[in-house]
Amino acid sequence: MIDLADIKENLSDVLTDYFNNEKFDLKPGSLFVVGCSTSMIRGEWMGTDSALSIGKAVYETLQAFLKPRKIDLAIQGCEHINRALLMEREVAEKHNFEIVSVCPSMHAGGGTQVAAYEEMNDPVEVEHIVADGGIDIGGTDIGMHVKFVQVPVRLKHHTIGAANVTGLYTRPKLIGGQRALYTFSDKNKIDTWENLNEK
């Protein structure tokens, strides 16, 4: 039997690890995507044992953590709705995402989407997003929704119930070649190329 209090505590630990990472900082207004298999949290194969109560515990914990930080939330659905993403209408409109017509159910969306749908003020589904980061609970493959370039987050706490959790954040692309500078403090490289140009 899965204890919902344990799930909330596990998720809070994961989120604390994620947001305490010194390598990145999700600012207010950033978009955070969450993929979650409630079946995997229960120790069952994905899509075989969805649980609304677990989805509700996950969603409530996410809201309690993200809302004070003013971070927008997108909940990924399962493959039976093409991994469409649930969010508040105002979030979709703010990010100029195309809204699609589908209503999540336990076996076409999943327990976390259904729980979020019941709790949100004005929920809508969208097909494609470009999120600033996120977590994947149970191997649901959120990478397609996180902007390029994606970097894995090392989490000290990386399980919720029986499910493994991975995190992703993004960084700007490093473009250019040998002459390119990535910080203005890289004076040595500037000097090197100035010297080369003089010769």
N, C-alpha and C positions, 0 to 999 in steps of 0.2 A: 504494500500500500504506500503510495507516494504522499508525503506530508507537504501540503501546500505552503506551510510556513517555511519549510526547508527550501522549496523551489524559490520563494521570494528572497530568502537569504542568499542562496547560491547566485541568483541573478544580480542582486545588489552588489555582491562581491566582484562579479565579472565586470559590471559597469564601473565600479570604483577603480578597478585595475585599468580598464580601458581609458577612462577620462583622467587618470593620474599619469598617463604616459607623457614623458617630457618631450618626445619627438614631434608631437603635433598638438594642435589646440583647436577643437571644434568651437567656432564662435556662435553667438546667438544668430538664429536664422539658418544655420547649417541644417542639412537634411541627413538624417540617420535612418538607415534601413535595417530591419530585423527580419530574418528568416527563422522560423521556429517550427519544429516538428514535435507536437505534444506526444505523439506515439513514441518517438525516440527518447523523450524525457522519461517515459514510463518503462523504457527498456524493451520496447517492441519495435518491429520493423516499421519504417516510415509509411504513413498512410493507412496503417492497419488497426490502430487503436486510439484514434483521436479523442481528446478529452477537453470539453468546454471549460471545466473547472480549472484545469491547468492553464489553458489559454487566458482565462480571466486573471489568474495570478500573475502570469507573465506580463500581460498588458498593464495591469494596475501598477506593477513595479516599474515598468518602463516609464509610464506617465509620471509617477512620483519622482523619478530620477531626472527625466528630460525636461519636464515642464518648467521647473524653476530655472533651468539653464537656457530656456527659450530655444530649445533645439526641436526642429520639426521631425515628426516620426512617420515612417512608411512601413507597413507590415506586408511582407511578401506572402502571396498565396501559393498554393501548390501547383503542380504542373497541369492539373485538370482545368485550371483557368489560366493557363499559359504563364503562370507565375506573376499574374497581375498584382498590383500593389494598392493597398487600402490606405487612405489618408483622409484628413479633413479637407473639405472642398476648398477652404480658404488657402490651404497649403498648396493644393494642386493649381489653383489660380495664380497664386504668388509666383510659383515656379514655371508657370505657363505649360503645364503638362496636359496632354490630351486625355480627357475623361472617356471611359468606355462603359458600356452597359452590362453589368453582371452583378449578381448579389451572392456573396460567399455563403457556402453551406459547409457542414462538417466534412464532407468528402469531396468538395470542390472549392477549396479555399483553406480549410483547416480550422482547428479549434481556436488558434490565436486570432485569426482574421474574424471569425464569427464573434468572438468575445469583444474584439475591438469595434466591430460594426455595431454591436448592441450598445456600446458605451460612448461612441463618438457623437458629437453634436450634429454633424452633417457629413457622413462618410461617403466617399466616392472611390471608385477604382480607376487606376490608370495603367497603361501598358508598359510605358518606358519612363525611367527616371535616370538621373545622374546624381547619385548621392555622394556626400562628402566622407562617409564612413559607415560602419555598421558591424553587427555581429550575426553570426550564423549558428543557430542552436540545432544541432543534429544533422548537419551536412546537407542543408537545403540549397546550397549554391547561390549565394547572393552576389557573386562577383560581377555578373552581368549588369547589376544595378549600381555599381560603384564606379566613379569616374576614374579614368586612366590618368596617372600611373597608380596602381594599387600596391600597398605595402602591408604585409601581415603584421598583426599586433601580437606581441608575446604577452600572454596572460598568465599570471600566477595562479589564478582560479580559472579553470577552463572546463568545468563540468556543471551541468544543471540537471539534477536527478541522474539518470543514466546516460544523458546526451553529452557529447563533446561539444565545446564551443570554440569557434575561431573568430578572430576580429580582423577587420580591414580598415585602413585609413588611406588617404591619398596624399600625394605630394606633386608639385608641379613637375612637368617634364624637364629633364636636363637636355637642352638642345645645343647644337653646335658641335665643334670638334676640339682639337687640341688648343686652339686659341681662345675658346669660350671661357668666360668668367662666370662663376655662380654666386660670388659674393663680392661686394665692393672692397672688402678688406684683403682681397687676394693680390696684394701689391707686388709680390715676388713675380707672379706670372706677367703682370703688366711690364715690369722692368725687363724681364727676359725678352719679351717680344719687341719692346722698344729698342733694346740693344741689338737684336737680330736685324731689325729694319735699318739700323744705322750702318751695318756691315755690308 
